[in-house]
Amino acid sequence: MNAIILSVGDELVLGQTIDTNSAWIDQQLAAVGCEVIADAIVADRQETIEAAIRLAAAHADFLIISGGIGPTADDLTRHALAAVMGVPLELNEAWLARLESFFQKLGRAMPQTNRIQAMIPRGAETIENTAGTAAGIHVKSGISNLKSEIFVMPGVPKEMKIMFERDVLPHIRAKGGGAVILSRTLHTFGLGESSVAEKLGDLMKRDRNPSVGTTVANGIVSLRINARLPSRDEAQQQLDSTTDACRAALGDLIFGADADTLPSVLAASLASARKTICTAESCTGGLLAKMFTDIPGSSDYFAQGWVTYSNEAKHDRLGVSENILNVHGAVSEPVVEAMARAARRLAKSDFALSISGIAGPSGGTPSKPVGTVCIALAIPPVAPGGGRGKGGYQESRVSSRTFHFTGDREMIRDRSAKIALAMLRFHLLDKPMPF
Amino acid sequence: MNAIILSVGDELVLGQTIDTNSAWIDQQLAAVGCEVIADAIVADRQETIEAAIRLAAAHADFLIISGGIGPTADDLTRHALAAVMGVPLELNEAWLARLESFFQKLGRAMPQTNRIQAMIPRGAETIENTAGTAAGIHVKSGISNLKSEIFVMPGVPKEMKIMFERDVLPHIRAKGGGAVILSRTLHTFGLGESSVAEKLGDLMKRDRNPSVGTTVANGIVSLRINARLPSRDEAQQQLDSTTDACRAALGDLIFGADADTLPSVLAASLASARKTICTAESCTGGLLAKMFTDIPGSSDYFAQGWVTYSNEAKHDRLGVSENILNVHGAVSEPVVEAMARAARRLAKSDFALSISGIAGPSGGTPSKPVGTVCIALAIPPVAPGGGRGKGGYQESRVSSRTFHFTGDREMIRDRSAKIALAMLRFHLLDKPMPF
């Protein structure tokens, strides 16, 4: 069982957008044992798209196309497919009705140009699109002597992925396949790629199966484990044992797997511990609160946060004394400790995280260069009452640290928020932070 | 003059490495007016590589291959090329000598496996590799009836880029004939892709030059203008005139060009108007403040923001009365208006933006489904004093609107923050928001 992946778009062949859809689809197919013969990218030109479809449809069991089914004049994939099939495009009334009600909900009339998104080649079927207006297109193999079974999806990654997982992949998986490749990704934060690799040692040997490779994205060092074996059971078994070995080597540095993120893991911990958190941010300007509220149901553990960007705001909102601000400066441990203490008291939450730093590019000084960031965590007092003010408010316990990050403004803000999450994570684990 | 780009590597068709070489080469070729017909990726399989070379060599003036010329058993590009040419691989003595001296300098004997890197198809020439051990391979067009002139380069991006710029690109540029392609991107927000296309009309005609295409990313509909003309001056002139035509068709819907973002454009407007903004957010949970503070120097216009996620926070921090909250609900225009009014007063800023909505996936009701978002903008009073409390604080003027967004939590939060930015943008333009 094999497939060819075809991406359509001028922006792709002009190198203005990097095609990430193909690599993602490649991974999904590998996981179900469908071999990818080739990934191809062509421009928004009907004759070129036709040639690519004709060629691929003669060679592969599956042809998976993304892009070129938008509503505009440069969206020509459906026309090319119909031409290769030697059939006309026909209006799918059911889809047209969906489109019209979609625009009704938006309180707008449907632009006439959108009608084309309900047109599919005669003999083809529509594929559900839960995230957009374009109907996916499914052509069974054998139609007009095409070897390939063909799926056409939108080029917008989000729409494509939902459609692929929902209606394309199950179909391909059902056809069964050859050698299975199962993958799992483990995520770490805090150490660099080489330090992680050192701890993994022989697990990263090139010829190992399952193989273990590392990738880095936004400070998260991820381990990609690939088990390539004849049977699904074997692959699963091997994948699990290598996963255990990686966990043994890295311990709590691993915060999650696959779709987990630092915020999603923290959300789960806070929810299960029935604890609440609030935030007081300066240089991250709301990013930390945004991360906490990225997670559905965040109201269970997050009620409020402050963005106190100026000194005046730190004083007016959180009562940070002008004296502390003047003596120690806005980027100092005394200031973030005062911010966290006040935030926790005002929000009546179990925990409070505060951040103040110099994200740059300007604002650095010799003693506090760009990348200097102070972070504090306020937690309940030891005494009974949990800081909930039985017999008067009991002051928080607060710990703070100063970090020095490299990189640009975006990196410094991102790392600052993630380290803050890590501080809370290790507190909830009741373990010292190993970095 | 046109080309096909071929990348070779198992890691690419397994989706474990994203092919960035092709996009980079695409850009280099576009800049010298060489049209890329297609980018293709194939696995490390000789028969597949052969098929790809045969196909491409029959269609394009240039075939540019990267990958598969390393020293290991899975490097098969040179074998495939020789097979397509119908000639044997021959040892290039000069390159072998280089390899041996290279390893001598390292104080090592050359591994026998490296000999293969000095082998090229009979009739081909080596291409200098200043950054690695593999000889690049150059095959003139016409050899064994290949239409394409073929260049084979290493897959390692660093080696490939040096080799391409040094010995491949000059060669292609010298062939001339082609046009220069200059590009510009204009960004719009607020209308869907199809509505933007309708306003552009004939500007998006397929055969037009400069061409105008649309792409969508995170709600931003961007126009990609590509001018393909013989001379750089002509291309620049045509690019500018088509840009003017797009601006005439879309007016203020266009908020920026190329690297501009909504926050960067707002930052510039606020700075030049010497105005300040604060934020009060519920469902966006800090995202709006984060967007304002993404921009270096944001302290000039942004001093503070509130994340009032719970009703209690809206009441305790911003004084939103329990009565309003109970009667209208947290997601209502009266509530966001109260939030904006209080935020502007407390922060002593010129403007305040507030957002309250249902980002989902849960929390929707029949009357207020997921995606319902209320946004308010508070601005200075008409009376002199600009709301800065000369003779007592003068109440803000506040306008609010209710929106209905589709998509998942992330999309709803993103669109909410962007619409809020748009409301402020059109207020600063002193124009009604056209959506």
Interface residues (C-beta under 8 A of the other chain):
Chain A: G9 D10 E11 L12 V13 L14 G15 Q16 T17 I18 D19 T20 S22 A23 W24 I25 D26 Q27 Q28 A30 E35 V36 I37 A38 D39 A40 I41 V42 A43 D44 T48 A52 L55 H59 G70 P71 T72 A73 D74 L76 F102 K105 L106 G107 R108 P111 Q112 T113 N114 A131 V156 K158 I181 G213 R224 N226 T279 E281 C283 T284 G285 G286 L287 L288 A289 K290 F292 T293 D294 P296 G297 S298 S299 F302 A303 Q304 G305 W306 V307 T308 Y309 S310 E312 A313 D316 R317 L346 A347 G360 P361 S362 R409 E410 R413
Chain B: L12 V13 L14 G15 Q16 T17 I18 D19 T20 S22 A23 W24 I25 D26 Q27 Q28 A30 V36 I37 A38 D39 A40 I41 V42 A43 T48 A51 A52 L55 I181 S183 T185 G192 E193 S194 S195 A197 E198 M204 K205 R206 S211 G213 T214 T215 V216 R224 N226 T279 E281 C283 T284 G285 G286 L287 L288 A289 K290 F292 T293 D294 P296 G297 S298 S299 F302 A303 Q304 G305 W306 V307 T308 Y309 S310 E312 A313 D316 R317 L346 A347 G360 P361 S362 H404 T406 G407 D408 R409 E410 M411 R413
